[in-house]
Amino acid sequence: KNLTKIILFFFLLTFAAKLFLKMKKTVLFIGLLLAFACNAGAQEKTNYGFYLGCGINWMSLDKSFFYDDSEVDVKSEVIHLSDTTIVNVKSAQYLDVKDAKISAMTSFMIGGFYEYQATKLFGLQFELMYNQYGYKMNGRVEREESDGEGMTAYDYKSTMKLSNVSAAVLLKFHLFKDHLSIDLGVQPSLCLRATKETHRGIIPSSVYYVSGTDFKPFNVSLVGGVTGCIGSHIIIGARYCYGLNDILSAKTAYLSDTKTINYTYSDAKSKTSSVQVTVGYKF
C-alpha cells in the first residue's frame, strides 16, 4: 500500500515539475498560500484515489471553419494515380456549411489524484487524467450535380474530438469536517489525437488531424469546482474548466493525402470550456 502511494506521488510530481517550469508565478503563489495555511494548525495527512465521469464541452469557433472538409470539392484540381489521390493544395476547395450551428459535445474522462492535506482547512492536490475537448456542428451543404443539372442540398453533421492527457494542480479548501471542499487551480493539457467525424446525408466519413501540426498541442485551463465526500470513501465532484489558449488557429485548409488535413495558420481564435461531473473512490 505504501509502495503504491510512493509510485503515484513521484509520477504526479514529474508533471508538477513540468507545470512549474511553464507557470512559475502561479505555482509559487499556490505554494506560498499553502505554506501560510500550514500555520493555521497542523493535521498532516494524504488522500489518494481515482475517479471517472463525463464532461459537457464547448469550443468557440471562427466562422471561417464552417465548411465540410471530409471531401475535397469536385471543382478542385484532383489527380488520380491508381489508388492514390493527389490534391493541388493551392486550388483545393471545400463545400461551405450553410446555417451552421455549434453545440456542446459530451465526453468521457478518467483520472487519479493525490492530495497532501497540510491542515484541517487546506490541501494541495495533484491529478492526472484522460479527457476530451470538442464541439458539434449542424447545418447543410449544397453540391452541384456531376451532370451540371442544378444543386442538391444535404443535411450536414460533424463532431470534433480532441483527446488529451491533463495534469491538474488544485488548492483545496476543506469544509464541514472534510465532507466538502472548494477546489481552485490550473490544468495543463497535452493533445494526443484529434478526429472529426462527419455525416453528409447518410454517408459517414472520418478525417484525422495531426496534433501539433493542425492544432496547438498544449492548452492551460483555469479550474474551479467543489468535491463532496459521502462516508469515508465515495467522492462526487463538479468543476468548470476554462481554456486560456487558442488551440485551433487556422483558416485555410487543404488535403495533404486522402486522410490528413493540413492548415495554413492565421489569427483565427478557438478556446475551450467544459463542465465536468465525476464519481470516484478515495482510499
KEKEDO-82272 format. One record per residue (C-alpha): y, x, z. Coordinates in steps of 0.02 Angstrom, whole numbers, plus 32768, in hexadecimal, padded with zeros to 4 digits. Each point is the difference from the previous one (the first is absolute). Layout:
REM KEKEDO-82272
+------+------+------+
!    v !    u !    w !
+------+------+------+
!    Y !    X !    Z !
...
+------+------+------+
This chain:
REM KEKEDO-82272
+------+------+------+
!    v !    u !    w !
+------+------+------+
! 8000 ! 8000 ! 8000 !
! 8079 ! 808D ! 802C !
! 7FD0 ! 805C ! 7F60 !
! 802E ! 7F66 ! 7F99 !
! 80AA ! 7FF7 ! 8055 !
! 8021 ! 80B9 ! 7FE0 !
! 7FD0 ! 7FF4 ! 7F47 !
! 806C ! 7F65 ! 7FE7 !
! 8092 ! 8052 ! 805A !
! 8000 ! 809E ! 7F95 !
! 7FE7 ! 7F9A ! 7F60 !
! 809A ! 7F98 ! 8024 !
! 805E ! 8099 ! 803D !
! 7FF2 ! 804B ! 7F51 !
! 8059 ! 7F6A ! 7FB3 !
! 8082 ! 8004 ! 808B !
! 8027 ! 80B6 ! 7FD6 !
! 801E ! 7FD5 ! 7F48 !
! 8070 ! 7F70 ! 8035 !
! 8062 ! 8074 ! 8072 !
! 8025 ! 8077 ! 7F71 !
! 8046 ! 7F74 ! 7F94 !
! 805A ! 7F9C ! 8087 !
! 8030 ! 807B ! 8088 !
! 8094 ! 7F9F ! 8045 !
! 7FA2 ! 7F5C ! 8011 !
! 7F67 ! 804F ! 8051 !
! 806B ! 8068 ! 8077 !
! 805F ! 7F63 ! 8034 !
! 7F5E ! 7FA4 ! 8027 !
! 7FBE ! 8096 ! 805E !
! 809E ! 8011 ! 806A !
! 8000 ! 7F46 ! 8025 !
! 7F4B ! 8008 ! 8037 !
! 8022 ! 809A ! 806C !
! 808E ! 7FA4 ! 8054 !
! 7F90 ! 7F6A ! 801E !
! 7F7F ! 806D ! 8056 !
! 8079 ! 8018 ! 8090 !
! 7FFA ! 7F46 ! 8023 !
! 7F56 ! 8010 ! 8054 !
! 7F5F ! 8059 ! 7FD7 !
! 7F68 ! 7F9E ! 7FC8 !
! 7FB2 ! 806A ! 7F79 !
! 7F6F ! 7FB7 ! 7F9E !
! 7FC1 ! 7FF6 ! 7F4E !
! 7FCE ! 7F6C ! 7F95 !
! 7FA5 ! 8009 ! 7F5B !
! 7FA4 ! 7F8A ! 7F8C !
! 8001 ! 7FB0 ! 7F54 !
! 8042 ! 7F66 ! 7FAA !
! 7FF6 ! 7F9F ! 7F5D !
! 806A ! 7F78 ! 7FB6 !
! 8065 ! 7FC3 ! 7F6D !
! 80AE ! 8017 ! 7FBC !
! 807A ! 7F96 ! 7F9D !
! 805D ! 8077 ! 7F8E !
! 80A0 ! 7FF3 ! 7F9B !
! 804A ! 807C ! 7F85 !
! 80AD ! 7FF6 ! 7FB6 !
! 7FF4 ! 801A ! 7F46 !
! 8080 ! 8029 ! 7F7B !
! 8008 ! 7F7F ! 7F72 !
! 7FDC ! 808A ! 7F84 !
! 7F4A ! 7FF8 ! 803C !
! 7FE9 ! 7F4E ! 7FC5 !
! 7F88 ! 8028 ! 7F72 !
! 7F46 ! 7FFA ! 7FDC !
! 7FC6 ! 80B5 ! 7FF8 !
! 7F46 ! 7FD7 ! 7FF7 !
! 8006 ! 800A ! 7F43 !
! 8076 ! 8055 ! 7F87 !
! 8060 ! 7F8B ! 7F8C !
! 7FB2 ! 7FF1 ! 7F53 !
! 80A8 ! 8031 ! 7FB5 !
! 7FF1 ! 80AE ! 804A !
! 7FBF ! 8093 ! 7FA0 !
! 7F48 ! 8006 ! 802C !
! 7F7E ! 8073 ! 7FB0 !
! 7F47 ! 7FDE ! 8014 !
! 7F8B ! 8094 ! 7FF4 !
! 7F4B ! 7FC9 ! 801C !
! 8001 ! 7FC4 ! 80B7 !
! 80A7 ! 8052 ! 802C !
! 80A9 ! 7FA8 ! 7FFC !
! 809A ! 806D ! 7FEB !
! 80A9 ! 7FB1 ! 8022 !
! 80A2 ! 804E ! 7FC5 !
! 805B ! 800B ! 80A7 !
! 80AB ! 7FF6 ! 7FAD !
! 7FDE ! 7F56 ! 7FB2 !
! 7F87 ! 7FAE ! 807B !
! 803A ! 7F52 ! 8031 !
! 7FC0 ! 7F79 ! 8075 !
! 800E ! 7F44 ! 8008 !
! 8088 ! 7FC3 ! 8076 !
! 7FCF ! 7F8D ! 8090 !
! 8073 ! 7F6A ! 7FF8 !
! 802F ! 7F97 ! 8098 !
! 7FB2 ! 8088 ! 806C !
! 7FEF ! 7FDE ! 80BA !
! 7FCF ! 8082 ! 8083 !
! 7F9D ! 7FC6 ! 8097 !
! 7FA7 ! 804A ! 8097 !
! 7F55 ! 8051 ! 7FF8 !
! 7F7F ! 7FFC ! 808C !
! 7F9C ! 809C ! 802A !
! 7F7C ! 8047 ! 8075 !
! 8020 ! 808B ! 807F !
! 7F98 ! 8064 ! 807C !
! 802E ! 808C ! 8077 !
! 7FED ! 805A ! 80A4 !
! 807A ! 802F ! 808B !
! 8015 ! 8077 ! 8090 !
! 8083 ! 7FE1 ! 8087 !
! 803E ! 8074 ! 8088 !
! 804B ! 7F8E ! 8085 !
! 8070 ! 806C ! 806D !
! 803D ! 7F79 ! 8076 !
! 7FE6 ! 7F48 ! 8027 !
! 8087 ! 7FD5 ! 7F82 !
! 7FF9 ! 8081 ! 7F74 !
! 7F7F ! 8049 ! 7F8B !
! 7FF8 ! 8060 ! 7F5C !
! 7F7F ! 7FC4 ! 7F82 !
! 7FBC ! 8055 ! 7F63 !
! 7FA9 ! 7F9C ! 7F79 !
! 7F9F ! 8024 ! 7F61 !
! 7FDE ! 7F6F ! 7F8A !
! 7FD6 ! 7FC6 ! 7F51 !
! 8074 ! 7F79 ! 7FBA !
! 804C ! 7FBF ! 7F5F !
! 80A9 ! 7FD3 ! 7FB7 !
! 8022 ! 7F9A ! 7F66 !
! 803B ! 7F5F ! 7FB0 !
! 7FCD ! 7F6F ! 7F91 !
! 8059 ! 7FCA ! 7F61 !
! 7FF2 ! 7F59 ! 7FA8 !
! 8050 ! 7FCF ! 7F5B !
! 7FD9 ! 7FED ! 7F48 !
! 7FF8 ! 8070 ! 7F67 !
! 801A ! 7FD2 ! 7F4A !
! 7F9F ! 8058 ! 7F79 !
! 8014 ! 7FF7 ! 7F45 !
! 7F64 ! 7FC9 ! 7FA3 !
! 7FAC ! 8085 ! 7F94 !
! 801D ! 7F96 ! 7F65 !
! 80BA ! 7FF3 ! 8029 !
! 7FF5 ! 7F43 ! 8015 !
! 806D ! 7FE7 ! 809B !
! 7FEF ! 8032 ! 80B8 !
! 7F7A ! 7FD4 ! 8081 !
! 802D ! 7FF4 ! 80B9 !
! 7F87 ! 803A ! 8088 !
! 8003 ! 7FEB ! 80BB !
! 8011 ! 80AC ! 8050 !
! 7FCB ! 803B ! 80AD !
! 7FF7 ! 80B0 ! 8046 !
! 7FDC ! 8050 ! 80A8 !
! 8039 ! 80B1 ! 802B !
! 7FA6 ! 805B ! 808E !
! 802F ! 80AA ! 8047 !
! 7F77 ! 8041 ! 8074 !
! 803F ! 8073 ! 808A !
! 7FD0 ! 806A ! 8095 !
! 8084 ! 7FEE ! 8087 !
! 8020 ! 805A ! 80A5 !
! 8072 ! 7FA6 ! 807C !
! 8058 ! 8045 ! 809A !
! 8035 ! 7F74 ! 8077 !
! 805E ! 7FFA ! 80A4 !
! 7FB2 ! 7F75 ! 806A !
! 805A ! 7FA0 ! 8089 !
! 7F7C ! 7FB1 ! 8071 !
! 8021 ! 7F59 ! 8057 !
! 7FA0 ! 7F88 ! 806F !
! 7F87 ! 8082 ! 8046 !
! 7FD0 ! 8043 ! 7F55 !
! 7FD9 ! 7F54 ! 7FB8 !
! 808F ! 800C ! 7F83 !
! 805E ! 808F ! 7FAC !
! 8095 ! 800E ! 7F8E !
! 7FE0 ! 8084 ! 7F79 !
! 8084 ! 8061 ! 7FA0 !
! 7FEB ! 8096 ! 7F8E !
! 7FE8 ! 804A ! 7F53 !
! 7F6F ! 7FF9 ! 7F84 !
! 7FF2 ! 8081 ! 7F74 !
! 7F86 ! 7FD3 ! 7F75 !
! 7FA7 ! 805A ! 7F73 !
! 7FD3 ! 7F9C ! 7F64 !
! 7F4C ! 8023 ! 7FCA !
! 7FF2 ! 7F8A ! 7F6C !
! 8061 ! 7F77 ! 7FA8 !
! 7FB2 ! 7F79 ! 7F96 !
! 8046 ! 7F6A ! 7FA5 !
! 7F91 ! 7F6E ! 7FD0 !
! 8047 ! 7F90 ! 7F79 !
! 7FCC ! 7F55 ! 7FBC !
! 8049 ! 7FC7 ! 7F5B !
! 7FB7 ! 7F56 ! 7FDE !
! 7F4A ! 800B ! 8035 !
! 7FE1 ! 80B6 ! 7FD3 !
! 800E ! 8079 ! 8096 !
! 8022 ! 80B9 ! 7FF0 !
! 8027 ! 8092 ! 8074 !
! 807E ! 808C ! 7FEF !
! 7FF3 ! 809F ! 8068 !
! 8099 ! 805E ! 8039 !
! 8001 ! 80B5 ! 8038 !
! 8041 ! 801C ! 80B0 !
! 8087 ! 8085 ! 8006 !
! 8026 ! 7FEF ! 7F46 !
! 8032 ! 7F4B ! 7FE9 !
! 801A ! 7FD9 ! 80B9 !
! 804D ! 806C ! 8085 !
! 7F6C ! 8032 ! 806E !
! 805C ! 7FFD ! 80A7 !
! 8053 ! 7F6F ! 805A !
! 8046 ! 7FF4 ! 80B0 !
! 8012 ! 7F59 ! 8059 !
! 8056 ! 7FC6 ! 809E !
! 7F89 ! 7F9E ! 806E !
! 8021 ! 7F7D ! 8085 !
! 7F84 ! 7F89 ! 8053 !
! 7FA2 ! 7FC4 ! 8098 !
! 7F4F ! 801B ! 8040 !
! 7FA7 ! 7F8F ! 807B !
! 7F64 ! 8028 ! 8064 !
! 7F80 ! 7F79 ! 802C !
! 7F98 ! 803B ! 8093 !
! 7FE2 ! 80BB ! 8003 !
! 7FC9 ! 8021 ! 7F4E !
! 8037 ! 7F80 ! 7F7C !
! 80AA ! 8020 ! 7FB1 !
! 8065 ! 7F95 ! 7F88 !
! 8096 ! 8048 ! 7FA5 !
! 808B ! 7FCB ! 7F8B !
! 8081 ! 8072 ! 7FAF !
! 8081 ! 800B ! 7F76 !
! 800D ! 809A ! 7F91 !
! 8099 ! 8025 ! 7F95 !
! 7FF3 ! 808B ! 7F7F !
! 8092 ! 8078 ! 7FF7 !
! 7FD2 ! 8053 ! 7F5A !
! 800B ! 7FC9 ! 7F4B !
! 7F48 ! 8011 ! 7FD1 !
! 800A ! 7FC2 ! 7F4C !
! 8090 ! 804A ! 7F9C !
! 7FDB ! 7FE7 ! 7F48 !
! 8045 ! 7F8D ! 7F7A !
! 7FAB ! 8031 ! 7F5E !
! 7F43 ! 7FFF ! 7FF1 !
! 7F8A ! 8047 ! 7F7F !
! 7F45 ! 8017 ! 7FEB !
! 7FBA ! 80B0 ! 800B !
! 7F4F ! 7FC4 ! 7FE0 !
! 7FA2 ! 7F5B ! 8000 !
! 8007 ! 7FE8 ! 80BD !
! 808D ! 8067 ! 8049 !
! 80B7 ! 7FCD ! 8001 !
! 8088 ! 8085 ! 800B !
! 80B9 ! 7FE5 ! 8020 !
! 80A8 ! 8048 ! 7FD1 !
! 805A ! 8009 ! 80A7 !
! 80A9 ! 7FB3 ! 8024 !
! 8063 ! 7FB6 ! 8090 !
! 7F9D ! 7F5D ! 8013 !
! 7FE2 ! 7FD9 ! 80B7 !
! 7F66 ! 7FB9 ! 8054 !
! 7FE3 ! 7FF7 ! 80BC !
! 7F71 ! 7FB8 ! 8066 !
! 7FF7 ! 7F8E ! 8097 !
! 7F6D ! 7FAE ! 8056 !
! 7FCA ! 7F97 ! 8094 !
! 7F5B ! 8039 ! 804C !
! 7F8E ! 7FA4 ! 8079 !
! 7F6E ! 805D ! 8050 !
! 7F70 ! 7FE7 ! 807A !
! 7FB3 ! 8096 ! 8054 !
! 7F9B ! 804A ! 808D !
! 803E ! 8077 ! 8087 !
! 7F7F ! 8070 ! 8055 !
+------+------+------+
